[in-house]
Amino acid sequence: MGRSRYVRAVHPGPAGGLDPEAPETLLECLTGVSERIGRPAVLIAMDDLSAITVSRIGPMLTDRFRIPHQPDNLPARVADKAELARLCARWDVPHPETVVPASGGEAAEAAWRLGLPVVAKWSRPWLLPAGADGLRSTMLVHTVAEARRLYERSAEAGSRLLLQRFLPAGPDTDWFFHGAFARGGRPLLAGSGRKELSWPVRTGLTAVGRWLPDPAVEEAGLRLAERLGYQGILDLDFRRDERGTFRLVDFNPRPGAQFRLFTDTAGLDVVQAMYLDLTGQRVPEPVGGPGRVFVAENYALLAAVRGRSLPRRRASGASAGASAGAGEPASGSASGPARAVAVRRPGPDRAPAGRPGRPAVGRERGRVEAAWFAGDDLMPFLAMLCAFLGRGFGKGARVLRGVPAQGRRTALAAVRAPRQRGRDQPGPAPLSRSAPPEAPASPDELVTR
């Protein structure tokens, strides 16, 4: 993080980490950060635990930070796997068949009825004790006895066990949706994408993703945001079943690791769009973007060597910036959380210049967004080196061909300064609000856990 050119200062988080059941420690920490900054700042949670905790103390921070309005403990509700299943059933959003057993016997029966193997999830994974042997947020269960034993550890896990029908992974099965929303679920920037490579192979985070519009994925994401009245950034993971139906498997109330994939030709991404909205500025209409590719270079190399080969890049050029994360095994999740809370200070000391977007004419080629996650997790990096020097040398060389060197950097969470159209340049009509104040941003500050 210290090597990111977008970070101006780093503030330590609460001693002992975050506890959503005791949010006062984060409140005290953020109060101190606010006093050091000296004026209101934009606060964006970068992982589920931070989003849940910030939402609980949000009303006490309104004078110090500009935070998306999320009432009724909304981040905790959508991150709760059992609550998400109920919401999908209520609003007719396709979701894998899910059972919440009330006993070990019911768990065994449900596993048999759903068809082995089944996916087992803990309803509130943020409550899992650190270092608990054999307890992971998501896992694949192969026997009814294993399902029964897992249920018997519910008290230790801190939340209910869910058993879910397993949706096999394959080509063109894993998709995701990213969006930034103003009050009432009004979209500022949103898009759907396909995970083309993942690490671990077919089960983990996005190693290579492509922005591809899909009406079913986009309609499901927009419908959920509107009916929830969601304000903020969300990341949804979908898996296509054997009948071709996209089923929602995860709802993340924060930016996903690959959020920079969804960047228009003027450089606007979901985090920048959220920043502009929270600071009262006009959010430009997105221009272009579909076809763009996101590559987590070390994970992509390893996934290409261990799995299928990386799709050939279709265009040149790149822009920098990334957000690192971690995937869930056997979950079908398309992305993982970052581990920081990013705050941005609005103020008059810097006004980044913008440029008008230029729509792509008669083509779907996109730019490549490259990221390097070795700083978060060295094991894939070391495994990549071994594979690259061994049988994967030729395949790795083909993967690296054309990937921009300037995009390779270690970053835990990077939030780029918004690119705004100049006053003398034409742009879309303003949104229905009063004239936006001038509030350009200073370099980012991060509050780490």
VEXDREN-2710 file (C-alpha; in Angstrom, 1 decimal):
% VEXDREN-2710
k/r/px/py/pz
1/MET/0.0/0.0/0.0
2/GLY/2.9/2.3/0.8
3/ARG/4.0/2.1/-2.9
4/SER/0.7/3.3/-4.3
5/ARG/0.9/6.8/-5.8
6/TYR/-2.7/7.4/-4.9
7/VAL/-2.3/7.1/-1.2
8/ARG/-1.4/10.3/0.7
9/ALA/-1.7/9.0/4.3
10/VAL/-2.6/5.8/6.1
11/HIS/-4.4/5.8/9.4
12/PRO/-4.3/2.7/11.6
13/GLY/-7.6/1.0/12.3
14/PRO/-9.0/-0.1/15.7
15/ALA/-6.7/-2.2/17.8
16/GLY/-7.8/-5.8/17.6
17/GLY/-9.7/-5.3/14.3
18/LEU/-13.4/-4.7/13.6
19/ASP/-16.2/-6.2/15.6
20/PRO/-19.7/-5.5/14.2
21/GLU/-21.2/-6.4/17.6
22/ALA/-19.0/-3.6/19.1
23/PRO/-18.9/-0.9/16.5
24/GLU/-18.0/1.8/19.0
25/THR/-14.3/0.9/18.5
26/LEU/-14.5/1.9/14.9
27/LEU/-16.5/5.0/15.8
28/GLU/-13.8/6.1/18.1
29/CYS/-11.1/5.4/15.4
30/LEU/-12.9/7.2/12.6
31/THR/-13.7/10.2/14.9
32/GLY/-9.9/10.6/15.4
33/VAL/-9.3/10.2/11.7
34/SER/-11.9/12.9/11.0
35/GLU/-10.2/15.3/13.4
36/ARG/-6.9/14.8/11.8
37/ILE/-8.3/15.4/8.3
38/GLY/-10.1/18.5/9.4
39/ARG/-13.1/18.5/7.1
40/PRO/-15.8/16.0/5.9
41/ALA/-14.4/13.1/3.8
42/VAL/-16.0/10.4/1.7
43/LEU/-16.0/7.0/3.4
44/ILE/-16.2/3.8/1.3
45/ALA/-16.1/0.4/3.0
46/MET/-14.0/-2.1/1.0
47/ASP/-15.0/-5.4/2.6
48/ASP/-18.2/-6.9/4.1
49/LEU/-17.2/-6.5/7.7
50/SER/-16.3/-2.8/7.3
51/ALA/-19.6/-2.2/5.4
52/ILE/-21.7/-3.8/8.1
53/THR/-19.9/-2.0/10.9
54/VAL/-19.9/1.4/9.2
55/SER/-23.7/1.1/8.5
56/ARG/-24.3/0.7/12.2
57/ILE/-22.4/3.8/13.2
58/GLY/-23.3/5.8/10.1
59/PRO/-25.9/8.1/11.8
60/MET/-23.2/9.2/14.3
61/LEU/-20.7/10.1/11.5
62/THR/-22.9/12.2/9.2
63/ASP/-21.2/15.5/10.3
64/ARG/-17.7/14.0/9.7
65/PHE/-18.0/11.7/6.7
66/ARG/-20.1/11.4/3.5
67/ILE/-21.4/7.9/3.6
68/PRO/-24.0/6.2/1.4
69/HIS/-27.4/6.1/3.1
70/GLN/-28.2/2.4/3.9
71/PRO/-31.0/2.2/6.5
72/ASP/-32.2/-0.8/8.5
73/ASN/-28.8/-2.4/8.7
74/LEU/-29.0/-3.1/5.0
75/PRO/-25.4/-4.4/4.4
76/ALA/-25.8/-7.0/7.1
77/ARG/-29.1/-8.1/5.7
78/VAL/-27.8/-8.6/2.1
79/ALA/-24.5/-10.2/3.3
80/ASP/-26.5/-12.7/5.4
81/LYS/-26.8/-15.8/3.1
82/ALA/-30.2/-16.8/4.6
83/GLU/-31.7/-13.4/4.3
84/LEU/-30.5/-13.2/0.7
85/ALA/-32.2/-16.4/-0.2
86/ARG/-35.5/-15.0/1.2
87/LEU/-35.1/-11.7/-0.7
88/CYS/-34.5/-13.6/-4.0
89/ALA/-37.6/-15.8/-3.4
90/ARG/-39.7/-12.7/-2.6
91/TRP/-38.6/-10.8/-5.7
92/ASP/-38.4/-13.7/-8.1
93/VAL/-34.6/-13.4/-8.6
94/PRO/-33.2/-16.9/-9.5
95/HIS/-31.2/-18.4/-6.7
96/PRO/-29.8/-21.9/-6.1
97/GLU/-32.2/-24.1/-4.2
98/THR/-31.3/-23.5/-0.5
99/VAL/-32.2/-25.3/2.7
100/VAL/-31.6/-23.9/6.3
101/PRO/-31.7/-27.1/8.4
102/ALA/-33.0/-27.0/12.0
103/SER/-31.2/-30.2/13.1
104/GLY/-28.4/-32.5/12.2
105/GLY/-30.9/-35.0/10.8
106/GLU/-32.5/-32.3/8.6
107/ALA/-29.0/-31.3/7.4
108/ALA/-28.3/-34.9/6.3
109/GLU/-31.7/-35.3/4.7
110/ALA/-31.3/-32.0/2.8
111/ALA/-27.9/-32.9/1.5
112/TRP/-29.3/-36.2/0.1
113/ARG/-32.3/-34.5/-1.4
114/LEU/-30.3/-31.6/-3.0
115/GLY/-27.9/-34.1/-4.5
116/LEU/-24.3/-34.6/-3.4
117/PRO/-22.1/-32.8/-3.5
118/VAL/-23.8/-29.8/-2.0
119/VAL/-22.4/-26.3/-1.1
120/ALA/-22.4/-25.5/2.6
121/LYS/-22.4/-21.9/3.7
122/TRP/-22.5/-20.1/7.1
123/SER/-25.3/-17.5/7.1
124/ARG/-23.1/-14.8/8.6
125/PRO/-19.5/-15.6/7.6
126/TRP/-18.1/-12.6/9.3
127/LEU/-18.9/-14.2/12.7
128/LEU/-16.6/-17.2/12.0
129/PRO/-13.9/-17.5/14.7
130/ALA/-10.4/-16.9/13.4
131/GLY/-8.4/-20.0/13.0
132/ALA/-11.2/-22.4/13.6
133/ASP/-10.2/-25.8/12.2
134/GLY/-12.4/-27.0/9.3
135/LEU/-14.7/-24.0/9.4
136/ARG/-14.7/-21.9/6.2
137/SER/-17.4/-19.5/5.0
138/THR/-18.1/-21.8/2.0
139/MET/-17.2/-25.4/1.4
140/LEU/-18.2/-28.4/-0.7
141/VAL/-19.9/-31.3/1.2
142/HIS/-19.6/-34.8/-0.3
143/THR/-21.4/-37.0/2.2
144/VAL/-24.6/-36.8/4.4
145/ALA/-22.4/-37.6/7.5
146/GLU/-20.2/-34.5/6.7
147/ALA/-23.4/-32.3/6.5
148/ARG/-24.6/-33.6/9.8
149/ARG/-21.2/-33.0/11.5
150/LEU/-21.0/-29.5/10.0
151/TYR/-24.5/-28.6/11.4
152/GLU/-23.3/-29.7/14.9
153/ARG/-20.7/-26.9/14.8
154/SER/-23.3/-24.2/14.3
155/ALA/-22.8/-22.7/17.8
156/GLU/-19.0/-22.6/17.2
157/ALA/-19.5/-20.9/13.8
158/GLY/-21.8/-18.2/15.3
159/SER/-24.6/-18.4/12.6
160/ARG/-26.9/-20.9/10.8
161/LEU/-25.8/-23.4/8.3
162/LEU/-27.2/-23.3/4.8
163/LEU/-27.1/-26.1/2.3
164/GLN/-27.3/-25.2/-1.4
165/ARG/-27.6/-27.1/-4.6
166/PHE/-24.2/-27.3/-6.3
167/LEU/-24.0/-25.6/-9.7
168/PRO/-21.1/-27.0/-11.6
169/ALA/-18.6/-24.6/-13.1
170/GLY/-17.7/-24.6/-16.7
171/PRO/-17.1/-22.3/-19.7
172/ASP/-19.3/-19.2/-19.6
173/THR/-20.9/-20.1/-16.2
174/ASP/-19.5/-17.4/-13.9
175/TRP/-20.8/-13.9/-14.2
176/PHE/-20.8/-10.8/-12.0
177/PHE/-22.5/-7.4/-11.8
178/HIS/-21.0/-4.2/-10.4
179/GLY/-23.0/-1.0/-9.8
180/ALA/-22.9/2.4/-8.0
181/PHE/-26.3/3.7/-7.0
182/ALA/-27.6/7.0/-5.7
183/ARG/-30.6/7.2/-3.3
184/GLY/-33.5/5.1/-4.1
185/GLY/-31.5/2.6/-6.1
186/ARG/-30.9/4.9/-9.1
187/PRO/-28.0/3.6/-11.1
188/LEU/-25.0/5.9/-11.6
189/LEU/-22.8/3.3/-13.4
190/ALA/-23.5/-0.4/-13.7
191/GLY/-22.4/-3.3/-15.8
192/SER/-22.2/-7.1/-16.1
193/GLY/-19.2/-9.2/-16.8
194/ARG/-18.0/-12.7/-17.3
195/LYS/-15.2/-14.4/-15.3
196/GLU/-13.0/-16.1/-17.9
197/LEU/-10.3/-17.4/-15.6
198/SER/-10.4/-17.8/-11.8
199/TRP/-8.0/-18.8/-9.0
200/PRO/-8.4/-21.4/-7.6
201/VAL/-9.5/-22.7/-11.0
202/ARG/-13.3/-22.6/-11.4
203/THR/-14.0/-21.7/-7.8
204/GLY/-12.1/-18.6/-6.7
205/LEU/-11.6/-14.9/-7.4
206/THR/-11.5/-13.4/-10.9
207/ALA/-8.1/-13.8/-12.6
208/VAL/-9.4/-12.7/-16.0
209/GLY/-12.7/-11.0/-16.5
210/ARG/-14.4/-9.2/-19.4
211/TRP/-17.1/-6.5/-19.4
212/LEU/-20.0/-8.1/-21.4
213/PRO/-23.5/-6.8/-21.2
214/ASP/-26.1/-9.5/-20.5
215/PRO/-29.8/-8.4/-20.1
216/ALA/-30.6/-11.1/-17.6
217/VAL/-27.7/-10.3/-15.2
218/GLU/-28.2/-6.6/-15.5
219/GLU/-31.9/-6.8/-15.0
220/ALA/-31.5/-8.9/-11.8
221/GLY/-28.9/-6.5/-10.4
222/LEU/-30.9/-3.3/-11.2
223/ARG/-34.1/-4.9/-9.8
224/LEU/-32.5/-5.8/-6.5
225/ALA/-31.0/-2.3/-6.1
226/GLU/-34.3/-0.6/-6.8
227/ARG/-36.4/-2.7/-4.5
228/LEU/-33.9/-2.4/-1.7
229/GLY/-33.6/1.3/-2.2
230/TYR/-29.8/0.6/-2.2
231/GLN/-27.4/3.5/-2.1
232/GLY/-23.7/2.7/-2.5
233/ILE/-21.6/0.2/-4.4
234/LEU/-22.5/-3.5/-4.8
235/ASP/-20.9/-6.5/-6.3
236/LEU/-23.1/-9.5/-7.2
237/ASP/-22.0/-13.0/-8.3
238/PHE/-24.0/-15.2/-10.6
239/ARG/-23.6/-18.7/-11.9
240/ARG/-25.4/-20.0/-15.0
241/ASP/-27.1/-23.4/-14.4
242/GLU/-27.5/-26.3/-16.8
243/ARG/-30.7/-24.7/-18.2
244/GLY/-29.0/-21.4/-18.9
245/THR/-30.6/-19.5/-16.0
246/PHE/-28.4/-17.0/-14.1
247/ARG/-28.7/-17.7/-10.4
248/LEU/-27.5/-15.2/-7.8
249/VAL/-25.0/-16.8/-5.4
250/ASP/-23.6/-13.9/-3.5
251/PHE/-24.3/-10.2/-2.7
252/ASN/-21.4/-8.1/-1.6
253/PRO/-22.3/-4.6/-0.3
254/ARG/-19.0/-3.1/-1.4
255/PRO/-16.7/-2.9/-4.4
256/GLY/-15.4/-6.2/-5.7
257/ALA/-11.8/-6.9/-6.3
258/GLN/-12.2/-6.4/-10.1
259/PHE/-14.2/-3.2/-9.8
260/ARG/-11.8/-1.4/-12.2
261/LEU/-13.0/-3.6/-15.0
262/PHE/-16.1/-1.4/-15.1
263/THR/-14.4/1.8/-16.3
264/ASP/-15.8/3.9/-19.2
265/THR/-13.6/5.5/-21.9
266/ALA/-13.3/8.7/-19.8
267/GLY/-11.9/6.8/-16.8
268/LEU/-15.1/6.8/-14.7
269/ASP/-15.5/3.7/-12.4
270/VAL/-18.0/2.8/-9.7
271/VAL/-15.9/4.2/-6.9
272/GLN/-15.4/7.6/-8.7
273/ALA/-19.1/7.7/-9.6
274/MET/-20.0/7.2/-5.9
275/TYR/-17.5/9.9/-4.8
276/LEU/-19.0/12.4/-7.2
277/ASP/-22.5/11.6/-6.1
278/LEU/-21.7/11.9/-2.4
279/THR/-19.9/15.2/-2.9
280/GLY/-22.9/16.7/-4.8
281/GLN/-21.2/16.7/-8.1
282/ARG/-22.7/15.7/-11.5
283/VAL/-21.9/12.2/-12.5
284/PRO/-21.3/12.0/-16.2
285/GLU/-23.3/9.6/-18.3
286/PRO/-21.0/6.6/-18.9
287/VAL/-19.5/6.4/-22.4
288/GLY/-18.2/3.1/-23.7
289/GLY/-16.6/0.4/-21.7
290/PRO/-18.0/-3.1/-22.7
291/GLY/-15.3/-5.3/-24.0
292/ARG/-12.8/-4.1/-21.4
293/VAL/-10.6/-6.8/-19.8
294/PHE/-9.4/-7.1/-16.2
295/VAL/-6.3/-9.3/-15.5
296/ALA/-4.8/-10.2/-12.1
297/GLU/-1.5/-11.1/-13.6
298/ASN/0.0/-13.6/-11.2
299/TYR/-3.4/-15.4/-10.6
300/ALA/-4.1/-15.3/-14.4
301/LEU/-0.8/-17.0/-15.1
302/LEU/-1.3/-19.7/-12.6
303/ALA/-4.9/-20.3/-13.6
304/ALA/-3.8/-20.5/-17.3
305/VAL/-1.1/-23.0/-16.5
306/ARG/-3.3/-25.2/-14.2
307/GLY/-6.5/-24.7/-16.2
308/ARG/-7.3/-23.7/-19.7
309/SER/-5.3/-21.1/-21.6
310/LEU/-5.9/-17.4/-21.3
311/PRO/-8.2/-15.9/-24.0
312/ARG/-6.2/-13.8/-26.5
313/ARG/-6.2/-10.1/-25.8
314/ARG/-8.3/-8.2/-28.2
315/ALA/-6.9/-4.6/-27.8
316/SER/-3.9/-2.7/-26.6
317/GLY/-3.6/0.0/-24.0
318/ALA/-4.1/0.0/-20.3
319/SER/-4.9/2.1/-17.3
320/ALA/-3.5/1.6/-13.8
321/GLY/-5.1/1.0/-10.5
322/ALA/-6.4/-2.1/-8.7
323/SER/-8.1/-3.4/-5.6
324/ALA/-6.8/-6.7/-4.2
325/GLY/-9.0/-9.4/-2.7
326/ALA/-9.5/-13.0/-1.8
327/GLY/-11.9/-15.6/-3.2
328/GLU/-14.1/-18.2/-1.5
329/PRO/-13.5/-21.9/-2.3
330/ALA/-16.3/-23.7/-4.0
331/SER/-18.6/-20.8/-3.8
332/GLY/-19.0/-19.6/-7.3
333/SER/-18.0/-16.2/-6.1
334/ALA/-16.6/-13.9/-8.7
335/SER/-14.6/-11.6/-6.5
336/GLY/-13.2/-11.2/-3.0
337/PRO/-13.1/-8.3/-0.6
338/ALA/-10.3/-5.8/-0.1
339/ARG/-9.1/-5.2/3.5
340/ALA/-9.4/-1.5/4.1
341/VAL/-11.8/1.4/4.5
342/ALA/-11.0/4.2/2.0
343/VAL/-11.7/7.8/2.7
344/ARG/-11.3/10.7/0.3
345/ARG/-11.0/14.3/1.3
346/PRO/-13.0/16.8/-0.8
347/GLY/-11.4/20.2/-1.0
348/PRO/-10.2/23.0/-3.2
349/ASP/-6.5/22.1/-3.3
350/ARG/-6.7/19.8/-6.3
351/ALA/-8.9/19.8/-9.4
352/PRO/-8.0/16.9/-11.7
353/ALA/-8.6/17.7/-15.3
354/GLY/-10.9/15.5/-17.3
355/ARG/-11.5/14.6/-20.9
356/PRO/-14.7/13.8/-22.8
357/GLY/-15.4/10.2/-23.5
358/ARG/-15.2/9.0/-27.1
359/PRO/-17.6/6.2/-28.0
360/ALA/-16.2/3.1/-29.7
361/VAL/-17.4/3.0/-33.3
362/GLY/-18.3/-0.3/-34.8
363/ARG/-16.2/-2.4/-32.4
364/GLU/-16.3/-4.1/-29.0
365/ARG/-12.6/-4.1/-28.2
366/GLY/-11.7/-3.0/-24.7
367/ARG/-8.7/-1.8/-22.8
368/VAL/-6.9/-4.1/-20.3
369/GLU/-6.8/-3.3/-16.6
370/ALA/-3.9/-5.1/-15.1
371/ALA/-3.4/-5.8/-11.4
372/TRP/-0.7/-7.6/-9.4
373/PHE/-1.8/-9.2/-6.1
374/ALA/1.4/-10.7/-4.9
375/GLY/1.5/-8.3/-2.0
376/ASP/-1.7/-9.8/-0.6
377/ASP/-0.8/-13.4/-1.0
378/LEU/2.7/-14.7/-1.9
379/MET/1.8/-18.3/-2.4
380/PRO/0.1/-17.9/-5.8
381/PHE/3.1/-15.8/-6.8
382/LEU/5.6/-18.5/-5.8
383/ALA/3.4/-21.2/-7.4
384/MET/3.2/-19.2/-10.6
385/LEU/7.0/-18.9/-10.8
386/CYS/7.4/-22.7/-10.4
387/ALA/4.7/-23.4/-13.0
388/PHE/6.1/-20.7/-15.3
389/LEU/9.7/-22.1/-15.1
390/GLY/8.3/-25.7/-15.7
391/ARG/5.9/-27.0/-18.2
392/GLY/4.0/-23.7/-18.4
393/PHE/6.8/-21.6/-19.9
394/GLY/5.4/-21.4/-23.4
395/LYS/1.8/-20.8/-22.2
396/GLY/3.0/-18.2/-19.7
397/ALA/4.8/-16.3/-22.4
398/ARG/1.6/-16.2/-24.5
399/VAL/-0.3/-14.9/-21.5
400/LEU/2.2/-12.1/-20.9
401/ARG/2.3/-11.0/-24.5
402/GLY/0.8/-7.5/-24.7
403/VAL/-0.1/-7.0/-21.0
404/PRO/1.1/-3.5/-20.1
405/ALA/4.0/-3.3/-17.8
406/GLN/2.8/0.0/-16.2
407/GLY/-0.3/-1.7/-14.9
408/ARG/1.7/-4.2/-12.7
409/ARG/1.8/-2.8/-9.2
410/THR/1.0/-4.0/-5.7
411/ALA/-2.1/-2.3/-4.2
412/LEU/-4.3/-3.3/-1.3
413/ALA/-7.0/-0.8/-2.3
414/ALA/-6.6/2.1/-4.7
415/VAL/-9.2/4.8/-5.3
416/ARG/-8.4/7.0/-8.2
417/ALA/-9.1/10.7/-8.4
418/PRO/-12.2/11.4/-10.5
419/ARG/-11.8/12.5/-14.0
420/GLN/-14.3/15.3/-14.6
421/ARG/-15.2/17.0/-17.9
422/GLY/-14.1/20.5/-18.1
423/ARG/-16.6/23.3/-17.7
424/ASP/-16.1/24.4/-21.3
425/GLN/-16.7/20.9/-22.6
426/PRO/-20.1/19.6/-23.6
427/GLY/-21.6/16.8/-21.4
428/PRO/-24.9/15.2/-20.6
429/ALA/-27.6/17.2/-18.8
430/PRO/-27.2/17.4/-15.0
431/LEU/-29.1/15.1/-12.7
432/SER/-32.2/16.4/-11.0
433/ARG/-30.5/18.3/-8.2
434/SER/-29.2/21.8/-7.5
435/ALA/-26.0/23.0/-9.1
436/PRO/-23.2/20.9/-7.9
437/PRO/-20.5/22.5/-5.7
438/GLU/-16.9/22.4/-6.7
439/ALA/-15.3/19.7/-4.5
440/PRO/-12.3/18.1/-6.1
441/ALA/-10.4/15.5/-4.2
442/SER/-7.1/15.3/-2.4
443/PRO/-5.1/12.1/-2.7
444/ASP/-6.7/9.1/-0.9
445/GLU/-6.3/8.2/2.7
446/LEU/-6.9/4.7/3.9
447/VAL/-7.9/3.3/7.3
448/THR/-6.6/-0.2/7.5
449/ARG/-7.7/-3.0/9.7
END
